[in-house]
Amino acid sequence: MSESNTPGETPTEDMSLDDLREEIRMIDHDIVELIARRTYVADTIAQVKAEQGLPTTDESQEQAVMDRAGANAEKYDVESNLVKAIFRLLIELNKVEQRENR
């Protein structure tokens, strides 16, 4: 992950608009990279589930992911419902891919 400012670190008051936009560009890159990594791991989980004859959907695991997402949102003072909505999309993406690969 790139060395970027996180809440509570370096103030952004001294950064130009171009600097701030570059910071957003780097963060966006990191987000996409993390989504790709998450998708790869989820695909691997799908393979393990298929080998073990387990169902694609695990509601208790999905709830644990949502609970973690909400807790992390609160930790960083980000709107919890927004973060949970993003994670719901990630979970749905992985479920669709898991079903397609079975």
C-alpha positions in Angstrom: 0.0 0.0 0.0 1.3 3.5 -0.7 2.4 5.9 1.9 -0.6 8.0 2.2 -2.1 10.3 4.8 -4.6 8.7 7.1 -6.8 10.4 9.6 -4.8 11.9 12.4 -1.5 11.9 10.5 -0.1 14.7 8.2 -2.4 17.7 7.9 -3.5 18.5 4.3 -3.8 22.3 4.7 -0.4 22.8 3.0 -1.2 20.6 0.0 -2.3 22.1 -3.3 -5.4 21.0 -5.1 -3.2 19.0 -7.5 -1.4 17.3 -4.5 -4.7 16.4 -3.0 -6.0 15.0 -6.3 -2.8 12.9 -6.6 -3.4 11.6 -3.1 -6.9 10.6 -4.1 -5.5 8.9 -7.2 -3.1 6.9 -5.1 -5.8 5.9 -2.6 -8.1 4.8 -5.4 -5.3 2.7 -6.8 -4.7 1.1 -3.4 -8.5 0.4 -3.0 -8.6 -1.4 -6.4 -5.5 -3.4 -5.5 -7.1 -4.4 -2.2 -10.3 -5.4 -4.0 -8.3 -7.5 -6.4 -6.5 -9.2 -3.5 -9.7 -9.8 -1.6 -11.3 -11.3 -4.7 -8.3 -13.6 -5.2 -8.6 -14.9 -1.6 -12.4 -15.3 -2.0 -11.8 -17.3 -5.1 -9.5 -19.5 -3.2 -12.1 -19.9 -0.5 -14.6 -20.9 -3.1 -12.2 -23.7 -4.3 -11.8 -25.0 -0.8 -15.6 -24.9 -0.3 -16.1 -26.8 -3.5 -13.5 -29.4 -2.6 -15.1 -29.9 0.9 -18.7 -29.9 -0.5 -19.6 -26.8 1.5 -22.3 -24.3 0.4 -21.3 -21.1 -1.3 -23.2 -18.9 1.2 -22.2 -18.7 4.9 -24.5 -16.3 6.5 -22.6 -16.3 9.9 -19.4 -15.4 8.1 -21.1 -12.7 6.1 -22.4 -11.2 9.3 -19.0 -11.3 10.9 -17.6 -9.4 7.8 -20.3 -6.8 8.2 -19.8 -6.4 11.9 -16.0 -5.9 11.3 -16.7 -3.4 8.6 -19.0 -1.4 10.9 -16.5 -1.5 13.7 -13.7 -0.4 11.5 -15.9 2.4 10.1 -16.6 3.7 13.6 -12.9 3.4 14.5 -12.0 5.8 11.6 -15.1 8.0 12.0 -16.5 7.0 8.7 -20.3 6.6 8.1 -20.9 2.9 9.1 -23.9 2.4 6.8 -21.8 3.5 3.8 -19.0 1.2 4.6 -21.4 -1.7 5.2 -23.0 -1.0 1.8 -19.6 -1.2 0.1 -18.9 -4.5 1.9 -22.3 -5.8 0.9 -21.3 -5.2 -2.7 -18.0 -6.9 -2.2 -19.7 -9.9 -0.7 -22.2 -10.1 -3.5 -19.4 -9.9 -6.1 -17.6 -12.8 -4.5 -20.8 -14.9 -4.2 -21.6 -14.4 -7.9 -18.1 -15.4 -8.9 -18.2 -18.4 -6.6 -21.5 -19.6 -8.1 -20.1 -19.1 -11.7 -17.0 -21.1 -10.9 -18.8 -24.1 -9.5 
